[in-house]
Amino acid sequence: MPAQLAICSDLDETPDAATYFELMRFLNTTEETIMGPGVGLEVGNTIYFDMAPGQLSYWNASEVDREKFRALIHSGHIDCLHSFGDLATSRSHAGRALDELVKYGCRIPIWIDHAQAVTNFGADIMQGMGDVPGHPAYHADLTMGYGIRHVWRGRTTSVIGQDRPFSLCSIVNFTHPVASVRTVAKEAAKQLLARRGHPKYSPQAGNRLVVPGELRNGTPIREFIRSNPSWGGVSCHDRGDGIHHVLTPRFLDRLSARGGPCILYTHLGKLNRGETTHCFPPVVVNAFRLLAEYQRSGKIKVTTTARLLDHNVSQLNKKDPPLCFPEIVR
């Protein structure tokens, strides 16, 4: 069975809906795009609701674009709820968003904390209060009742391939020796603290993809870990204009050889350091074409975060039919 890779992108700073949809077309179809022919992979995305004016979100979108968002949720291409957004500060904000999703039959199975949004579930890294009964932003009972199956609370690793022995091989980069050695040292320290039961890092002990957890209201959850094996650390090259530093032959070969799953932490809509702010730069386009070659050769299976996690939990080696990219977004 080939290694599985999910490119799990938070939508932060995506400049507009047109860019969001064009990136999705390039990644998920083989149609002609402004970046050339699409690569025909299976890549999901995230959505949130309450953001400041000028920032892409569901409530800030036109009704035409909201319909496209809903189509991508129905098709499985939007599979993660990235909190309710920076401006969602109350239970009523969460309820309004969930009511909208239910109204249109939209089911999103994954919760991903966002920055320091108050609706986050993570108590330490993500500074959330969304699972604290009595807090104005408490919504965990509503959101988990809506149907969330998996939760990310900020845990990210540099290790390539989870559910495999802990290894920092391939992170040291002799072109960037100081930065990469620092990254190795940080990851080794996190693993040491994890094995000693440190509450912040204990979910990362053993390099597991999914670990059992519990929200502060007592709700049991399946918490997953994301990976960014950049030589610069987990917060480096986590962007649409820098992901080519991660999707390298070295990373892809290592992941393929280890055969484990990997949920890649990134923000594909962050493009303002590239040659254009509305599409991937050529070096990134080439990196995704390389990834598509690895998939065609059977070395790596690229799928959505939801599908990868569902397979991990079920332990079934099943072959899913390809997701059908919605016509309204083409």
N, C-alpha and C positions, 0 to 999 in steps of 0.2 A: 504494500500500500504506500503510495507516495506521501511525502510530507504535505501537511495542509497549512495554507497561509490565508489569513483574512486581513485585508487592509481596512483597519477600523479608524475611519476619519471623523474627527470632530469638525463641525462646520464653522467654527469660530473664524471671523474675518473674511469669510467668502464675500467677495465684493457685491454680488447681486445674484438674483435668481437665474438669469441667463447663463452666467458663468457656472453656477451649480449644476444646471441641467446639461450644459455642453460637456463638462468634465465627466458627468455620468454617462453621457452618450459615447464619449471616447473610450471609456473604460469597459463598458458593458455591451457595445455593439461593434460591428465591423463596418459601419456606415462611414461615409465621408464626413469629417468634422473640420473645424478651423485648424486642428492640429494634424490633419491628414486622416487616413483610414483608422477607425477605432481598433482596439486590440482584442475585443471579444472575450474579456475576462468576466468574472462574476464578483462585483465589488459593491458593497453596501454603503450607506451614508447615515447621517444623524439629522435630527431636527430638534429645535426648541421653539418656544412660543413667545414669551414676553422679553423683548430686547429693546434697546433705545432706538429711536428713529434713525434710519440710515443703515442699520445693521440687519442683515438678512435673518428673517425668522418667519414662522408661520403667520402670526398676526400682522406682521409688517408687509406681507406679500399681497399682491392683487388676488382677486378671486380666481382669475385664470391660473395663476401660479399655485394657489392653494389646491386647486383641482389636480395639478400636476404632482404636487407633494403627496396628495392622497393616493393617486395612481401608483406612485412609487412605494408607498406603504403597502398597498394591496398586493403589489407584485413581489414584495419581499426585498426591494432594493433600499428602502429606508427601514432599518431594523433596530435602530437605537434611539432612545429618547435622551437627549443631552441636557438633563435637568429641565426645568420649565423656563429657564432664562434668567438673566441678571435682574430683570425688573419684576420677576415673580417672587413676591415676598410674603404671600399669605396662602392659607388653605383655599380661599376662594379662587385665587389665580390658578392653582393646581386643578381644582374642580372644574373650572371653565374649560381648561385645555383637555382634560379627560372627557368631559361631556362632548366636546367637539369631535374627538376621536371616535367615541362610541356612536355618536350620531351618524357618522359615515361608515361605520363598520371597519374602522382602522385599528388593527392590533399590532402594537410594537412590543416585542418580547424582552427588550434589553434596556436597562437603565444605566447611563453613564454620567457620573458627576461632572460638573462644569466649573472650572476656575474655583472661585470661592462663593458660588451661588448659595444663598441661604436655604434653598430647597434641596441641596445635596444631602446624601446619606452619610458620607464619610465624616467622622468626628475629628480626625486629626489632620491629615493632609489637606482635605477639601473643606474643612471648617463648616460643615453643613449642620442644619437643624431640622431637616425634613422628616426625621424619624423620632423626634423628641415629643412625646405627647404633652400637650399643653402649650407648646410654642406656637406663635401665630402662623409659622410656615409648616406646621406639621401636616403631612399628607400621606405618610407611608401606608396607612391602612387603606386609603383610597387607591393609591398607585399600585400597590402589590395586589389589591383586590381586582384591579383592572386587568391584570394578567402578566405582569413583569416576571420573567423566569430567571434572569441573570442580572447581576449588579456589578458595576466597576466603581471602586471607591478610591481611585488614585494610585493603586499599586502598579508600578512599571519596572521592568527588569531589562538589563542589557544582555541577558542570556539568550542565545539563539536556540529556539526549539524547547518547548516545555514538555512535561511528563517524560523527561529523559534525565539522566544524571546531571547534576550541576556542573557546568563547565564554562570557563571564560575564554576558551580557545577562540581564536579568530577576531577577538576584540582589539588586541594590541595591534596598532598600525604603525609601522616603522617610518612612514611619512609624517606621522603626527605622534611621536613617541611620548612626549610629556602628557598631552591631553588623554591619549588612550590608556597610558599606565594609570593616570588619575581615575579614569572610568573603571578600570579593573579593580583598583583599590576600593573605590566606593561600593562596587557591587559585592566584593568579598566581605566588606564590613557589614553590609546589609544582611548577607547570608549568615554571618556569624551571630548577629543580633537576633535574626529570625530563629536560629536553632536554639538560642538561649531563652526564647519565649517572649521577646520584646513585642508588645502589642501592636506597634506600628508596622513591624516587619514580619511578624509571625506567619501571615498568609503566604509569604514567599519562601518559607522553609520547604526544602525538598524540590523546588522548581516545578511545582504543580500548576497546571493551567487553571483548574477550578478547585476551590476549597470551600468547605461549609463555613458559613458565617451567621451572624445574628445582628439584626438592627436593634437600636436602643429601645424600641417598643416591644422587643421580644420575638419579632418575626424572623424565622429562619430563612436564610438566603443562600444562593450559590454565587459566590464571589469569584470573579475571574481576574487574571493578571494580563496586562498588555506588555509588549516588548518593543524596545527601540534599541537595536544593537549598534547604533552609531558609535564610532570611536570617541566622539565628543561627549557622550553621555545621553541619558534618556530624554533630555530636553533640547538636544541638538539635532538638526536636520529633520525635525518633526514637522515639515512643511511641504506644500506642493511644489515650491521652487527649490527644495533641498533634498527631496526623497531619493534622488539619484545617488546620493552619498550612502544610502542604506541599501537600495536595490542593486547591489553590485554582484558580479560573478562570485566573489568570495563569500558573501552572505548567502546567496542562493545555493551554492555548492555545499556549504556547511549545513544549511537547513535540510537540503535533500539527503545528505549523508546521515544526519541524525534521525530523520524520519518522524520527528515530533511535530505537534501543532504549534502555530505561532499566530498571535493576534497582534498585528503591527500598529503601534500608536503613532498617529500622524494627524495633520490638519491640511488636507489637500487644497482647501480654498485659500490658504495663505500664500499669496503669489506676488506680493509687492516688492520682493527682492530680486525677482527675475526680469526677463526682457519684456514681459508684458504682464499686466495685472489681471488678465481675463482668460488666460489659458496656460497650460504647462509649457515651460521653455523646452527647446529641442532636446537638451540633455535628459530631461525628465521623460519626454516622449520616448526617447531611445531606451531608457531604463524600463519602462513599461513594455516596450516591444521585446526586450530581453526576457522579462518575466513571462510574457506570453509564449516565448520559445520554450522555456522550461516547462510550462504547462503542456504544450503540444507534445513534448518529448516524454511526458509521463513522470517527470522528476518531482514536480510540485503541483498540487491541486489548489487552485485559487477559488475561494468561496466566500460567502458572506459571514459575518461574525455570528449571526444567529444559527446558520446551518452548521458551522464548525462547532459551536458550543452544544448544540443539540446532539450532534454525533458523539461528542466527548462524553456527555451524560448517559446516552443510551448504550454506548460501547458497541454500536452496530456498524459494521462495515458495509453500509448500503450506498447505492448509487442513486442520487437524486436526479430527477429530470432538470434540465437547465431552467433557470428563471426566465420568464418571458418579459422582456423590457417593454413597458407600456407605449402604445402608439402615440398617445397624447404628448409624450416627452420627446419623441423622435423629431 
